[in-house]
Amino acid sequence: MEEFGDLYGAFETAAEEGAISLIDRGMDEDWANSIEVVAKKNISPLKLI
């Protein structure tokens, strides 16, 4: 949680960078993969103009 500030931050990271970004920060692989699936279904990437 400290890495991301809050739980939503972890989901944003997973949606943008994939599960590997969570795993690289020490998260369990099964959890990271599950979070990525949910994140990609529910979080739209922020588009900067």
RABELLIN-V609609 format. One record per run of one state. SS is the DSSP state (2 for helix, 1 for strand, 0 for the rest). FROM is the first residue (numbers start at 1). TO is the last residue. Records with the same first field share a line. If there is no record, write none. Layout:
SS=FROM-TO ; FROM-TO
//
This chain:
0=1-6 ; 18-18 ; 25-28 ; 43-49
2=7-17 ; 19-24 ; 29-42
//
